[in-house]
């Protein structure tokens, strides 16, 4: 269920509620008992940040880069072991 933000037009109190998309509930302000209004905010978007991946031992710039590094590391491993490549794209 998404989180919706509400603000009171009278006193400015803000609150957040977990609500179903199908529910149309207008909460009352806990301070002044006035009907609150929905505050529209942009959706939360997760951005992949460049970071050091401890398991791979190097910096990863994106998910695609991480898969390339994983494929390369696996190829290097199986070249040492002498087996076929087992990596599959997700």
N, C-alpha and C positions, 0 to 999 in steps of 0.2 A: 504494500500500500504506500502511496506517496505521502510526503509530508507537505502540508499546506500551512502557510503563514497568514495570520490574521492580525489586524490592527484596529484599535478602538478609535472611532472618529472623535469621541468626546475628550478622553483623557490621554490617548496615545499609547496605551498599554499594548504590547505585542505578545503574541503566543503562537505556538506551532502545534498542529494536531496531525496524527496519523489518521487518514480517512480514505475510504474507498472512493474510486472515481464516480461510482453510481450514487453515493451519498450526497445529499445536498443539505448539509447541516450548517446553520448559522449560529456560531457559539456566542454566548453572552459574556461580556467583560466581567472579570472577577472583582474589579474595583468599583465600577459604577453601574453594573448590570445593564449596560447598553448593548445593542446588537453590534457585533464586530464586522468589519469588512475584510474581504480577502485581499491580501497583499500579493501582487504578482511579481515573481522574481524569476530570473533566468534559471534554466535547469543546471544542475551540477554536472560538470563534464570533467572526467578524469583525463588528465594530460600525462602522457608517458614522459618522464623526466630522465635525462641521461644520468646514469649512476653506475657504480662499480658492482658487478654481479659476483658475489663471493664464490659461488659454485663454478662459474666459468673462468674466473681469474682475470677478467678484463672489463673495461668500460663498455656498457651497452647503451646505444643511442635510441633505439626504437624496438618494437616487438619484432619487426622484420629483421633488424640487425641481430637481435638475440637468437632468432631461429637460424640465421646464417652462421653465427658463431657456434651454436650447438651442433649444426651439421658438420662444420669444419672440425670441431673437437672430436666428434664421433668418428669422422673419417680418419683422423690422426690415430685415434685409439685402435680402430679395427685394422689399420695399416700395420701397427705394431704387433697386434695379436694375430693377424693373418686370417681374419674372417670377413664375411661380406657386410656391407653397410645395412644397418637396421633402422635408421632414422626415417620417420614418416612425418609429412607435413600435418599440422593439426587441422 
